[in-house]
Amino acid sequence: MAVDLTLPESSSPAIDAYKDMPDDLLPFALFVHVRLSGDDELARVEEACNSQIGGTNTIQRVPGLDFSGQPLRAALAEHLNKLATRRFDPFYFVAVVDEDWKEVGLVIVTMDDGSDEDVCHIGQLRVPVEEVGLVLVNLQLANMDWSELEEQYEVPAGGHGDDDNDSDDDGSDSGGDEGGDQHRPDQTSPTAKHEDSMRTSHSWTDVSEYSDGASDKPPNVGYWIGLYAIPGIDFEAVMRALHPSWGPLVPFPELICRPEGRVPAESQAKAVVHAKRLHPLRCRNNLHLHRGMFLIIDRPSYEEDGILLVKADWDEKALESQKTMADVELAALGQAAETDTQRLPFSNATTITIFNEIKAGYRPWKHTHKTFLAYAGPQTRYPSVYLAAVDKSFKRRKSGAERFLGRNVQFTLTADGDVVTETGTGFQTALDQHAGFVHEARFCATLCPEYFVYCDKELAAKDTNESVVLVKVDWEASWSMMECKAGDAYQELCDVVDGNKDWQHRS
C-alpha cells in the first residue's frame, strides 16, 4: 500500500522560533515508512544517502521509531515535537516512502520553502538517494535554496498539500523569485545567515548578498574584525567573549568581531585556505571589514588552544576593483593570497588588543629573538622593576618584542592559629611554579622554556652589575643554576641556547 504523502500547508508556529537561531550544522533525521528487509538494508540506505559527502553520518535514522505503513504526517509530527532537543536539523528531514527506494529515490521535506517571509510553508521533493546528502548539506549551508531545487526535482505524486496546490504551481515563478533570497535563516537575523562552509572553490555563486549583521557605523578603531569558525562553534558566544569590554551587554550589531562563515575542521591549513577564499567576498559586502587580517577558530577547545590570527597579502590593485569582480574571481584572488599565521590566547583582554596593536604598528607581526621567563623574589612588587636591570632597553621595547616575560611567583600561605606564614623560599617557589608559567606563556612562539632568570634582591634599572641567577630546568624534576651580571643575563642565555657557550653551572 502506498504511503500517504499529504502534509499540512504550514509548519508555523512550531518552527518559527528556530528561524533566527544559529545554524549548528546538525545531522538530518531519516524516517522509514516502508518495511525494509532488516538492519542491513537500513544501513545501505544511510550509506547511499551519505555517499557524496565523504561517507559521514550526516543523514541518520531516528532510533527507536518504526513508521512502516504510517503516513508522512507521522514523521512530520515527530520531527516538530522533538525540535527542542536540537539533535537533528530543524528545517529538513528525509523519508523512505517506497520499497524500491534505489530506483525512485527518497523524499526530502522542508519546514520552510522560502516562499513567504511571514509563514513557513512545508515543501517536499523526490531526490535520487545518492544525491540526498549533498542536497541537504547545500541547503543547510545556504549554497542553494528550495526554489532552485524545485527546478531540478519533482514533487512526489500525492505529495501536494490540500486545496491550493494549483495556485502554488501557477505562482511558483514569482514566489520563488521573492523567496529565494529570504531562505532560512532569515536575512535580518542577528546571527550568521549564509554560512559558506566545507565547499570547494566552485561554490561561490550565492554569497553576494551575505550580511554579517554589522552596524552601519564601524567601531572607534575604524574597522570590524572578520571571524571564521569550524562547525559547532557558537558564533555569538565567541563574539561576546572576545569583545574588549562588557561583551554580554553590547548589541549584536556593535560587537567588533563579525561572523563571516564556517571553515572545515580537518586541519589548520584547510581552514585558512577556505577562509582566505571567502574573505575578499566578505570585504566587498562589508566595506569596513579589515582586509589584511582576520581570526579563525579552528579547534573546538579554543579557550585552551587559542585562536588563529591570519595575515593575508592580497593583490591590492585587484581589490580596488572588487565591486566589479565576479564572485568566482574574488574567490580566486583570495586563493592566490600569501598568508602567515600566529596563534593568540583567547581572551577579551588580549586577543583584540594584539590585533589592534599589530594593525597600528605598535607590535611587530612576529619576532625571531629568543624569549625567557624572569621571576622575582618576595621583595619585588612589580616585574618592571627588575626587568629594566636584565634588559636595558626594556622600557623602549614594543609590545610583543620583550626579551623577558616577567612574573611574580605566588607563595603558599599556611595558617597556624592566628599566624599566617609563607611556605618555602622564593627560589623554590619559582622552580615549583615554572611549568605553570610556561603553560601560561605557551603562545609565545620563541619562548625557551628550559631556562629562566631569578632575581632575589631589589634591583633598579641602573643595577646591571648586580648578580642574578640563571636556571636550567630539566623536565625530569632536576635543575641547575649559574650566576651572572644582570646586564649580561640575556646574552648569556642566548649563547647557551645557541651552543656558543657551555652551561657553567652548579646544582
C-alpha positions in Angstrom: 0.0 0.0 0.0 1.3 3.4 -1.0 2.4 5.8 1.8 0.1 8.8 2.2 2.4 11.8 1.5 -0.1 14.6 2.1 1.2 17.2 4.5 -0.2 20.4 6.1 0.5 23.6 4.3 2.5 25.3 7.1 4.9 24.4 9.9 4.3 27.7 11.7 4.2 28.5 14.5 6.2 25.4 15.7 9.3 26.2 13.5 9.2 30.0 13.8 11.4 30.2 16.9 14.2 28.4 15.1 14.5 30.8 12.1 16.8 33.1 14.0 18.8 30.5 15.8 22.5 29.9 14.9 22.9 27.0 12.5 24.8 24.3 14.4 25.2 22.1 11.3 23.2 19.3 12.9 22.7 15.9 11.1 19.4 15.2 9.3 16.7 12.8 10.5 15.9 9.8 8.4 12.4 8.3 8.8 11.4 4.9 7.3 7.7 4.4 6.3 8.1 1.1 4.5 9.1 -2.4 5.6 12.8 -3.0 4.9 14.5 -6.4 4.9 16.4 -5.6 8.1 19.2 -3.5 9.6 21.4 -4.3 6.7 19.1 -2.7 4.2 18.7 0.3 6.5 22.4 0.6 6.7 22.6 0.6 2.9 20.0 3.5 2.8 22.1 5.6 5.2 25.3 4.7 3.3 23.8 5.7 0.0 22.5 9.0 1.4 25.9 9.9 2.7 27.9 8.6 -0.3 28.6 12.0 -1.9 29.5 13.9 1.4 32.6 11.9 2.4 30.8 8.9 3.9 29.9 10.9 7.1 26.9 10.3 9.3 25.1 13.4 8.2 21.9 11.5 7.5 20.9 9.3 10.4 17.8 7.2 11.2 15.9 8.3 14.2 16.4 5.5 16.7 13.6 3.6 18.3 10.9 4.5 15.7 9.1 2.4 13.1 6.7 4.3 10.9 6.1 1.4 8.5 2.7 1.9 6.8 2.1 5.2 8.6 1.5 8.4 6.6 4.3 11.0 6.2 2.4 13.2 8.6 3.6 10.9 11.4 7.2 11.7 10.7 6.4 15.4 10.5 4.6 15.4 13.8 7.6 13.5 15.4 10.0 15.9 13.9 8.2 19.1 15.1 7.6 17.6 18.6 11.4 16.9 19.0 12.7 20.3 17.8 13.7 21.4 21.2 16.2 18.5 21.6 18.4 20.0 18.9 19.5 16.6 17.9 18.6 16.9 14.2 18.4 19.8 11.8 15.1 21.6 12.5 14.3 22.6 8.9 14.8 19.4 6.9 14.3 15.6 7.2 14.3 12.7 4.7 11.9 9.8 4.4 12.0 6.4 2.8 8.5 6.0 1.4 9.0 3.3 -1.3 10.3 -0.2 -1.1 12.2 0.3 -4.4 14.0 3.3 -2.9 17.1 2.6 -5.0 15.2 3.3 -8.2 12.7 6.0 -7.2 14.7 7.8 -4.6 13.7 9.3 -1.2 11.6 12.3 -0.2 13.1 15.4 1.4 10.8 17.5 3.4 11.4 21.2 4.3 9.7 23.1 7.1 10.1 26.4 5.2 10.2 26.6 1.4 11.2 30.3 1.5 8.1 31.4 -0.5 6.7 33.6 2.3 8.6 35.8 4.8 5.8 35.6 7.4 4.7 32.0 7.2 6.8 28.8 6.9 5.3 26.7 4.2 6.1 23.0 4.1 7.5 21.5 0.9 8.7 18.1 -0.3 10.7 16.8 -3.3 11.7 13.4 -4.5 15.5 13.1 -4.8 17.7 10.2 -6.0 19.1 8.5 -2.9 22.8 9.1 -3.8 22.1 12.9 -4.1 20.2 13.3 -0.8 23.2 14.1 1.3 24.7 16.6 -1.0 21.4 18.4 -1.5 20.7 18.6 2.3 24.2 19.9 3.1 23.9 22.6 0.4 20.5 23.6 1.8 21.9 23.7 5.3 24.9 25.8 4.2 22.7 28.1 2.0 24.7 27.2 -1.1 21.3 26.7 -2.7 17.7 27.4 -1.8 14.5 25.4 -2.1 13.3 27.3 -5.2 16.4 26.1 -7.1 15.7 22.5 -6.1 12.1 22.8 -7.4 13.6 23.4 -10.8 15.6 20.2 -10.7 13.4 17.7 -8.8 9.7 16.8 -8.8 7.1 16.9 -6.0 6.2 13.2 -5.4 2.8 12.0 -6.6 0.3 12.6 -3.9 2.7 14.9 -2.1 0.9 18.2 -2.7 -0.9 20.0 0.1 -4.6 20.2 0.5 -6.6 22.6 -1.8 -4.4 25.4 -3.1 -1.7 23.5 -4.9 -2.8 24.8 -8.3 -2.4 28.3 -7.2 1.0 27.4 -5.8 2.1 25.9 -9.1 0.8 28.9 -11.0 2.6 31.3 -8.8 5.8 29.4 -8.4 7.8 31.8 -10.6 7.0 34.9 -8.6 7.1 33.2 -5.3 10.4 31.6 -6.0 12.0 34.9 -7.0 10.7 36.7 -4.0 11.6 33.9 -1.5 14.9 32.8 -2.8 17.0 35.5 -1.1 14.9 35.0 2.1 15.9 31.4 2.5 16.4 30.3 6.1 17.8 31.6 8.3 16.0 35.0 8.0 18.2 37.6 6.3 17.6 40.0 9.2 18.6 37.6 11.9 21.4 38.7 14.2 23.4 35.6 13.6 25.3 34.1 10.7 22.9 33.5 7.8 24.8 32.3 4.6 27.5 30.2 6.3 29.7 29.0 3.4 31.5 26.0 4.7 33.3 22.9 3.6 32.9 23.5 -0.1 35.5 23.9 -2.8 36.2 26.9 -5.0 33.2 26.4 -7.3 30.7 27.2 -4.5 30.8 31.0 -4.6 27.7 31.8 -6.6 25.2 32.5 -3.8 27.3 34.7 -1.4 26.9 38.2 -2.9 24.1 39.2 -0.7 25.6 37.9 2.6 25.4 40.3 5.6 27.3 39.7 8.8 24.8 41.9 10.7 27.3 44.7 11.5 26.1 48.2 12.3 26.5 50.8 9.5 28.8 52.7 11.8 32.1 51.0 12.4 33.7 50.8 15.8 36.1 53.5 17.1 39.1 51.8 15.7 37.6 52.2 12.2 37.2 48.5 11.2 35.4 45.3 12.0 37.3 42.1 12.5 36.3 39.0 10.5 35.7 35.8 12.4 35.6 32.4 10.8 34.9 29.1 12.8 34.7 25.4 12.4 31.2 23.7 12.6 29.7 23.6 16.1 31.2 26.8 17.4 28.6 29.3 18.7 29.5 32.5 16.8 27.6 34.9 19.0 29.0 33.5 22.3 32.6 33.8 20.9 32.0 37.3 19.6 30.7 38.4 23.0 33.6 36.7 24.8 36.2 38.5 22.6 34.6 41.9 22.8 37.1 44.1 24.7 34.6 45.3 27.3 31.1 44.3 28.5 30.5 41.9 25.7 27.3 40.4 27.2 25.7 43.9 27.2 26.8 45.1 23.8 24.1 45.0 21.0 24.9 42.3 18.5 25.5 44.7 15.5 28.2 46.6 17.5 30.3 43.6 18.5 33.8 44.2 16.9 34.1 40.6 15.6 31.7 39.7 12.8 30.6 36.2 11.8 31.9 35.6 8.3 31.5 31.9 7.7 32.3 28.3 8.6 35.6 26.6 7.7 36.5 22.9 7.6 37.7 21.3 10.8 40.1 18.7 9.3 43.2 20.9 9.7 44.5 24.4 10.2 45.7 24.5 6.6 42.3 23.7 5.2 40.6 26.2 7.5 43.0 29.0 6.4 42.6 28.2 2.7 38.8 28.3 2.9 38.7 31.5 4.9 41.1 33.3 2.6 39.0 32.4 -0.4 35.9 33.7 1.3 37.4 36.9 2.9 37.5 39.1 -0.3 33.8 38.5 -0.8 33.1 39.4 2.8 35.1 42.6 2.4 33.1 43.6 -0.6 29.9 43.1 1.4 31.2 44.9 4.5 33.5 47.7 3.3 34.7 48.4 6.9 35.8 44.8 7.4 39.6 44.6 8.0 41.1 43.3 4.8 44.6 42.3 5.8 43.9 40.2 8.9 41.1 38.0 10.3 40.6 35.4 13.0 39.8 31.7 12.8 38.6 29.3 15.5 40.0 26.1 14.1 39.8 23.9 17.2 36.9 23.0 19.5 38.9 23.7 22.6 39.7 27.3 21.6 39.9 28.6 25.2 42.9 26.3 25.8 44.3 26.1 22.3 43.9 29.7 21.3 42.6 31.4 18.2 44.3 31.7 14.9 45.3 35.2 13.6 45.8 35.2 9.8 47.6 37.9 7.8 46.8 37.9 4.1 48.9 39.6 1.4 46.2 40.5 -1.2 46.6 41.9 -4.7 45.7 45.5 -3.6 45.1 46.7 -7.2 42.7 43.9 -7.8 40.9 44.6 -4.5 40.3 48.1 -5.6 38.1 46.8 -8.4 36.3 44.3 -6.2 32.9 45.8 -6.8 33.0 44.9 -10.4 34.6 41.4 -9.9 32.5 38.3 -10.1 32.3 36.1 -7.0 34.5 33.4 -8.6 37.1 36.0 -9.5 37.2 37.3 -5.9 37.5 33.8 -4.5 40.4 33.1 -6.9 42.0 36.4 -5.6 41.7 35.0 -2.1 43.1 31.7 -3.2 46.2 33.3 -4.6 46.9 35.4 -1.4 50.1 34.7 0.6 49.2 34.1 4.2 51.0 33.9 7.5 49.6 32.9 10.8 50.1 33.0 14.5 48.1 31.6 17.4 46.8 34.1 20.1 45.4 33.5 23.5 41.6 33.6 23.6 40.7 36.4 25.9 38.7 39.6 25.8 41.7 41.4 27.4 44.3 40.1 24.9 43.1 38.9 21.5 41.6 42.1 20.2 44.3 44.2 21.9 47.1 42.3 20.0 45.1 42.6 16.7 44.8 46.3 17.1 48.5 46.7 18.2 49.6 44.9 15.1 47.3 47.0 12.9 48.6 50.2 14.5 52.2 49.2 14.2 52.8 49.2 17.9 53.6 45.5 17.8 55.6 43.5 15.3 53.8 40.8 13.4 56.3 38.3 14.5 59.8 38.3 16.0 62.7 35.9 15.9 64.6 36.8 19.0 64.6 34.4 21.9 62.4 35.0 24.9 62.8 33.9 28.5 60.8 33.9 31.7 62.1 36.0 34.6 61.0 35.7 38.2 61.4 38.0 41.2 61.6 37.2 44.9 59.1 38.4 47.6 60.8 41.8 48.0 60.0 42.9 44.4 56.4 44.1 43.9 56.4 44.8 40.1 58.2 42.9 37.3 59.1 46.1 35.5 61.5 47.0 38.4 63.9 44.1 37.8 63.2 43.7 34.1 64.8 47.0 33.5 68.0 45.7 35.1 68.2 42.5 33.0 67.2 44.3 29.8 68.4 47.8 29.5 66.0 48.5 26.6 63.0 47.1 28.3 61.1 50.4 28.6 61.6 51.2 24.9 60.5 47.9 23.5 57.2 47.5 21.7 54.6 45.1 22.9 55.5 41.6 21.7 59.2 42.5 21.4 60.1 41.7 25.0 63.2 39.7 25.7 61.9 38.7 29.2 58.4 37.9 30.4 58.3 39.0 34.0 56.3 37.0 36.5 56.0 37.4 40.3 55.8 34.0 42.0 52.9 33.2 44.3 53.9 31.9 47.7 52.0 29.2 49.5 50.4 30.5 52.8 49.9 28.3 55.8 47.9 29.2 58.9 48.8 28.2 62.5 46.2 29.7 64.8 46.2 33.4 64.1 49.6 33.4 62.4 49.9 33.2 58.6 53.4 32.3 57.2 54.9 31.9 53.8 56.0 28.3 53.0 59.2 27.8 51.0 61.8 30.1 49.7 61.2 32.4 46.7 63.6 30.4 44.5 62.0 27.1 45.4 58.6 28.6 44.7 59.8 29.8 41.3 61.0 26.3 40.5 57.7 24.8 41.5 55.6 27.2 39.5 57.8 27.4 36.4 55.9 24.7 34.5 52.6 26.6 35.1 54.1 29.9 33.9 55.5 28.1 30.8 51.9 26.9 30.0 50.6 30.4 30.6 53.2 31.7 28.0 52.6 28.9 25.5 51.5 31.3 22.8 54.9 33.0 22.7 56.5 31.1 19.8 60.1 32.0 20.7 59.9 31.1 24.4 62.8 29.0 25.6 61.1 27.0 28.3 64.1 25.2 29.7 65.7 28.4 31.2 64.7 31.3 33.4 66.2 34.2 35.4 65.6 34.6 39.1 66.2 37.8 40.9 66.3 37.5 44.7 67.1 41.2 45.6 65.7 44.6 44.9 67.0 45.9 41.6 66.7 49.1 39.7 67.4 49.9 36.1 70.9 51.1 37.0 71.8 47.8 38.8 73.1 46.0 35.7 76.2 44.8 37.5 74.3 43.1 40.3 74.1 39.3 40.3 71.1 37.3 39.1 70.6 33.6 38.9 70.2 31.8 35.6 68.4 28.4 35.9 68.2 25.5 33.6 65.3 23.1 34.2 65.2 19.5 33.0 61.7 18.2 32.7 62.6 15.2 34.9 62.5 17.4 38.1 66.2 18.2 38.0 67.7 21.7 37.7 71.0 23.5 37.8 71.9 27.2 38.0 74.7 29.7 37.4 75.2 33.4 38.4 76.0 36.3 36.1 75.6 40.1 36.0 72.0 41.3 35.4 73.0 43.2 32.3 74.6 40.1 30.8 71.8 37.7 31.5 70.1 37.8 28.1 73.3 37.3 26.1 74.5 34.5 28.4 71.3 32.6 27.9 71.2 33.1 24.2 74.8 31.9 23.9 74.0 28.8 25.8 70.9 28.1 23.8 72.8 28.6 20.5 75.6 26.4 21.7 78.2 29.2 21.7 78.9 28.7 25.4 78.8 25.7 27.7 76.5 25.8 30.7 78.8 26.6 33.6 76.5 25.5 36.4 76.3 24.5 40.0 73.4 22.4 41.4 
